[in-house]
Amino acid sequence: MKIVFLDEYSMAGACLDSIMQLGEYQGYDRTKAEDVVERSKDADVIISNKVYISAKTMDQLPKLKLIAVAATGMNNVDLDAAKARGIEVKNAKGYSTSSVAEHTLGMALALRRDLVYYDKYIKDGQYAASADIFHFGRSIRDIKGCTWGIIGLGVIGHEVARLAEAFGCNVVYSSTSGIERKEKYKCLALNELLSQSDIVSIHCPLNQKTNGLIGYKEMLLMKKESIIINVARGGIVIEEDLCRILNEKRIAAAALDVFSEEPLHNSPIYNIEDKYSTILSPHNAWASEKSMNRLILTISNNISEFIAQSK
């Protein structure tokens, strides 16, 4: 088996020995779209985190048997084309659950207590220059007693719900698939969830139903003191509308780990007037050290299982 990893940089330098030992291995730090075919021409297995594998690409790779997605989401593969060509696609499920959930909780705590502002207040020398022991420049709010609305109660959504409950929140959720399962949490229509929640976090996949799900009119339903957190996919929240809402002070704050364009270039997000009303992270909520190790193990297991089935 020849195995080609197209974007090793996405593993943050973690040890890939468990994957390398499975066959003839070739890894590339990054791969441009125009180089995918040349680098993968003899590959039985392609590993990709974010490099897109199109139908046209598949047609030029007759040996390709497996696409191992180094992530949970599979929107970097034309799944219909892979199925039609008999190419198996395996993703990595569940590896980042605790990492993303903890990142979500951290964002909520930081925003509710305005930790970034107070950290900067001290580091900029303002505290040292003050005659006062205390400083109350921005509101400090607990999350205990809040209603936490979860959009997308999948594996990560459930873990966020567990953590939120541990902090004393009342958890509700909205199903983007329209499927209501028997849950311990109350299921609300999206508009109800937005209007009732103090904290809203998004954990659903990006698809035709969820693309642009949260826009200006939806965010207008939210409480003035509420916050919204998106750690799912950038296209779910319309960023231009979010910026408008924040600049109009219709909601208190937002935290984003994902963006409609990545990396973030000429985004309206840079035009948000109150810089402390947002916390931004570069799509790395999933990437704790333990999470990364689980991801690599999952990829190697997926390839090992495929090899065993192919014999």
Stockholm file with secondary structure:
# STOCKHOLM 1.0

chainA/1-311         MKIVFLDEYSMAGACLDSIMQLGEYQGYDRTKAEDVVERSKDADVIISNKVYISAKTMDQLPKLKLIAVAATGMNNVDLDAAKARGIEVKNAKGYSTSSVAEHTLGMALALRRDLVYYDKYIKDGQYAASADIFHFGRSIRDIKGCTWGIIGLGVIGHEVARLAEAFGCNVVYSSTSGIERKEKYKCLALNELLSQSDIVSIHCPLNQKTNGLIGYKEMLLMKKESIIINVARGGIVIEEDLCRILNEKRIAAAALDVFSEEPLHNSPIYNIEDKYSTILSPHNAWASEKSMNRLILTISNNISEFIAQSK
#=GR chainA/1-311 SS CEEEESCGGGGTTCCCHHHHTTSEEEECSCCCGGGHHHHHTTCSEEEESSCCBCHHHHHTCTTCCEEEESSSCCTTBCHHHHHHTTCEEECCCSTTHHHHHHHHHHHHHHHHTTHHHHHHHHHTTHHHHCSCSCCCSSCCCCCTTCEEEEECCSHHHHHHHHHHHHTTCEEEEECSSSCCCCCSSEECCHHHHHHHCSEEEECCCCSTTTTTCBCHHHHTTSCTTCEEEECSCGGGBCHHHHHHHHHTTSSSEEEESCCSSSSCCSCGGGGCSCGGGEEECCSCTTCCHHHHHHHHHHHHHHHHHHHHHHC
#=GC SS_cons         CEEEESCGGGGTTCCCHHHHTTSEEEECSCCCGGGHHHHHTTCSEEEESSCCBCHHHHHTCTTCCEEEESSSCCTTBCHHHHHHTTCEEECCCSTTHHHHHHHHHHHHHHHHTTHHHHHHHHHTTHHHHCSCSCCCSSCCCCCTTCEEEEECCSHHHHHHHHHHHHTTCEEEEECSSSCCCCCSSEECCHHHHHHHCSEEEECCCCSTTTTTCBCHHHHTTSCTTCEEEECSCGGGBCHHHHHHHHHTTSSSEEEESCCSSSSCCSCGGGGCSCGGGEEECCSCTTCCHHHHHHHHHHHHHHHHHHHHHHC
//
